[in-house]
Amino acid sequence: MPRRIGVLLDTNILLLLGDAVDVFEQIEALLLTKPRYYVIAPVLEELRRIAERASPALRRKARLALSVVEKKCIVIEPPRRLPSVDDMLVETARLHGFVVATSDRELRRKLRRNNIPEIYYREEKRMLEAAGIEKII
């Protein structure tokens, strides 16, 4: 039996939920399966900060994201605390063999350099797309 695919979610992908983008449905369509969803603790901390301190619209999106994370995601600690959340996402994905879902360009570059499969948001199409997942599905 093949192991279940794990998808590590970045803050900006979770905030898309507030823009009525069904991130989970689109990820499942791309992967042709229902993966396990993971969030590292620093991403959760970022969402909590946004929910407390950002503009009202962004606070609403962050609160929605937090409620969804609570229901659908497994919160894990990164292997070690690093200076940036991006670096912790890369290290966690590499260690566990996760696909990373993000719309951050710099993080996507780091993922490609490390041969980590990625799911990203294509704004023009309002859809998620994937790169590098051929080797896992």
N, C-alpha and C positions, 0 to 999 in steps of 0.2 A: 504494500500500500504506500503510495507516495506521501511524503510529508506535506503538511498543510502550509501553504504560502503565508508568510508574514509580511504585512505592510506597515512600515513605520511612517507616521503622519507628522508633517511639519505644521507649524502654527498657521502659516498662510493658507494652506489647503483647508484646514479646519474652519478658518474664517469665511471661506467661500460658501459654507452652509448658510450664512446670513444673507447671501446674494441669491438664494434659491437654487444653488448648484447642488444636485444630489451626488455628492462625492462618492458615497459608498456604492450606489447603484452603478455609477460609471466605472469605478475600479473593478467591480465584480464582472462587468461586461468586458473590460479589457483583459482580465485574467482568466475569464471563462470559469470562474469558481468563486466561492465565498471564502476569502482569506481571513486570517486572524488580524485584527488591527491593534497596533501598538503605538503608544505615545511615551516618549521619555519624560521624566519628571521636569527637566528644565523647560520643555515645551508647555507643560501644564502651568508652570510658574509664569511663563510669558503670557499665557491666556488670562491668568488671574490678574496680572498687572494691568493688562489691557482692559479687563472688565472693571477695574477700579479707577483707572486714571485717564483713559482715552476720551475722545469725543463721544457724545451720546450714541451716535450711530455705530461706531466701532465697539463701544461697550456692549451694546445689544448683540452684535455679532459674536463677541467673545463669550458672553453668557450663554448664548445658544450653543456655541462650540463646546463649552464646558459641560453643559447638560448632556450633549451627545457623547462626549468622551466618557462620561460616567456610565452610560448605558452600553456603549459598543466597543470600548477599547480597554486594553490591558495596559496599565501604567507600569513602566519599568524604570529602573535606575540605569543611567549610562554606565559603561565599564569604569569610567573615571571622569571626574570633573575637569573639563578643559576650558580655555578662555572663551570659546564661542560655542553656541548651541549647534551651529552647522558642523563643527568638528566632532561634537559628541554624537550627532546624527550619523555622520559618516562612520565613525568608529563602531557604534552600536550596530549599524547595518552590516558592516563587514564581519563583525564577530558572530552575528546571528544569522547571516544570509538573508536579510530582509530586503524587500523592494522599498525605496523611499518615495513618498508622494510629497512633492513640493512645487512651488511656482517661483522659487528664488533662483535667479540665474547663476549667481556665484556658487550656490550650493550644488546646482546641477553640474557645473563645471567640475567641482570636486568629486562628485559621484562618478562622472565619466572617467576622470583620471584614475579612479579606484576600481573601475569596472563594476560598479554597483548599479543594478537595474533601477530605473526611475519612472515615475508617473508624474506628469506635469500638466499644468493648466494652459490650454491654448485659448487666450482671451478672444481672438477673432471669431473662433468657432463656439465659444462658451462650452468647451468640452475638454475632458482630460484625454491625454495621449500618453503613450508609453514608449520607452526606449530601453533596449537591453533585456527585455523580459523573455525573449525567445528561448534563452537557456534554462528558464525555470518553468515554463508551461508546456 
